[in-house]
Amino acid sequence: MRDYSKVSPRFWTGETGRRIREKGQAAQLVAAYLMTAPSSNMIGLYYLPIATLAHETGSPSQGALKALRSLSEAGF
């Protein structure tokens, strides 16, 4: 288990968190996944096929892509 991947409670209440919440539950789920995924790392850059994201979050591929676009628009 890694010690560097603690998720701040401000994920839900901070400025970016509020913008993500406006994008919907799928965007919140994908954001939480991106911060806690097994392949994630400290700098936030890692290989993540859309098929893996969709499978591990239980979203259809198009839903996962839409959530990623929403997160980008929200400044995540």
Legacy VTK file of the C-alpha trace (Angstrom):
# vtk DataFile Version 3.0
C-alpha trace
ASCII
DATASET POLYDATA
POINTS 76 float
0.000 0.000 0.000
1.331 3.409 -0.876
1.352 6.356 1.508
1.359 9.163 -1.043
-2.118 8.619 -2.449
-4.274 10.065 0.280
-7.374 11.773 -1.083
-8.151 15.102 0.527
-11.682 15.706 1.858
-11.601 18.875 -0.258
-12.111 16.573 -3.231
-15.829 16.948 -2.454
-16.006 20.561 -1.318
-13.155 22.431 -3.006
-13.556 24.624 -6.059
-12.620 21.890 -8.535
-14.684 19.349 -6.615
-17.765 21.534 -6.931
-17.184 21.927 -10.685
-16.819 18.152 -11.006
-20.035 17.612 -9.040
-21.840 19.847 -11.540
-20.738 17.463 -14.296
-22.530 14.530 -12.644
-21.892 11.315 -10.771
-20.026 9.637 -13.629
-17.474 12.454 -13.618
-17.095 12.190 -9.836
-16.582 8.433 -10.079
-13.974 8.724 -12.825
-12.155 11.508 -10.936
-12.005 9.364 -7.800
-10.835 6.422 -9.888
-8.068 8.472 -11.538
-6.718 9.446 -8.110
-6.886 5.955 -6.633
-6.424 3.526 -9.547
-3.917 0.707 -9.096
-1.783 2.084 -11.928
-1.849 5.702 -10.721
1.301 7.433 -9.539
2.400 10.591 -7.730
2.535 12.806 -10.816
-0.777 11.690 -12.290
0.601 10.437 -15.590
0.100 6.777 -16.353
-1.110 4.417 -19.038
-4.856 3.850 -18.777
-6.743 2.314 -21.692
-10.360 3.473 -21.952
-11.416 -0.186 -21.860
-9.752 -0.580 -18.451
-11.329 2.615 -17.112
-14.759 1.541 -18.359
-14.430 -1.979 -16.961
-13.143 -0.968 -13.532
-15.702 1.817 -13.026
-18.607 -0.157 -14.492
-19.236 2.493 -17.138
-19.772 1.951 -20.847
-16.800 3.124 -22.943
-18.691 6.144 -24.263
-19.728 7.099 -20.725
-16.116 6.906 -19.552
-14.965 9.089 -22.452
-17.710 11.622 -21.749
-16.706 11.727 -18.069
-13.057 12.286 -19.016
-14.059 15.193 -21.283
-16.152 16.649 -18.467
-13.224 16.417 -16.065
-11.003 18.210 -18.537
-13.598 20.980 -18.904
-13.817 21.251 -15.099
-10.056 21.759 -14.815
-9.372 18.475 -13.065
LINES 1 77
76 0 1 2 3 4 5 6 7 8 9 10 11 12 13 14 15 16 17 18 19 20 21 22 23 24 25 26 27 28 29 30 31 32 33 34 35 36 37 38 39 40 41 42 43 44 45 46 47 48 49 50 51 52 53 54 55 56 57 58 59 60 61 62 63 64 65 66 67 68 69 70 71 72 73 74 75
